[in-house]
Amino acid sequence: GPKVVVPPQFVFIMKCIAVSMTVAVASGALLSSNSCEAQDAQRRAEVAAKTSALLKGYCEDMCKVVLKHPDCNVCDGFVPPDATPGVNTWDELYAQFDKLKLVGRDMIKEWTGDAGKFGR
């Protein structure tokens, strides 16, 4: 199969993830032993947020390196590319028609308001 070359920045990021996970597990073990579950949950959320911020933009790149893109559903905020570029599906058409319907209603309200001004 094809040889996968992992760039050095990805190795660094993976080490950061490992350290973050170790800190999260260790802090969770220490805090839960003191029966401070609320603080434990807060600490874990903080570590997860910091890790997510650290990796922002790199997650999708890592998926490309390991040949999992565009099926990379583990990245926060990942939006898969359009499966049918240049072609409208029925769902996309229905969404466009819904927008047109709302715009049309707003235009009619505006026109009736303007027409009322001329009648006076």
N, C-alpha and C positions, 0 to 999 in steps of 0.2 A: 504494500500500500504506500501512499504518499508519506514522505517523512515530514513530521511537524516540527518546526523550529520555533521554540518559545523565546521571545525577546527578553532581555534582562529586566526591563521595567515590569513585566508580568510576574517574574520571579519575585521581585521586590514587593509587588502588590499582594501576591499570595502569602508571603511571609508576614505582611502587615495584617492580613486576614487571620492568619494562624495566631498571631500575638493577640489580636483583639478578641478572638474566640477564647483563648486561654485566660485572658483577663476577665472576660464575662463569666466563664465557668468558675474561676477561682473566687471572684467577688460574689457570685451567686451562692457558692458553697459556704463562704464565710458569713454572708448576711442571713442565709436561711438557717444556719446553725444558731443564730441569735434570734430566730423567729421574727424577722423583720421582712415579711413577704412584700409589703408595699415598697419598701426601699429597694428590695431586690428587683422587683419589676421595673422600677424607675431606672435603676442602674443599667439593667439590661437594655432598656429602651434607649438610654443615652449612648451606650456602646454601639448599638445597632445603627443609630442615627449618625454617629461619627464615622463608622465604617462605611455606611452608605454614601456619606458626603465625600469621604476619601476616594471611593471607587467610582464616583460619578463620571460617566463617559468611558471608563475602562471596561466595564462589564460587557458591553456589546462588542468591543474590540477583542476581549478574551474569547467570546463565543465564536468570532470569526476565526481566531487562531486555532481553536479546537474543532473547527468545521461544523459548528452547531447553528450557525446563523442561516436563515432567519427564524429557526425554531427555538430561539433563545428566550424562553418565557420565565427565566429566573431573575432577569434584570428588572429593577424597579423602574417603572415608567416606560418600559419597552413597548413601542408601537410597531407591530409587524408591518412590513411593506405591503402595499396594495397587491392583492393576489391577481387582480385583473386590471393592469394598468391600461388606460385609454379606452376601457370598456365599462359602461355603466351596468351594474347588476340591478335586479328589481328592487332590492332594499335601498340602493343608492338613489334610484329614480323616485321611490316613494318618499325618501327624505327630502329630495329636491322639490317635489310637489308640495310637501308639507310647508317648506319654507316659502314657496311661491304663494301658497294659500294665505299665510300670515302676512306677507308683504302686501298682497292684494287687499286684504281686510283693512290694513293700516292706510293704504292709499284711498280706499272708499271713504273711510272716516274723515280723512283730511279733505277730500273733495266735498263731502257733504257739509263740513264746517265752513269751507270757503264759499260754497254756494249760498249758505245762509247769510253770509256777510253782504252778498250782492242784492239779496231780496229786500233789504231794509231801506 
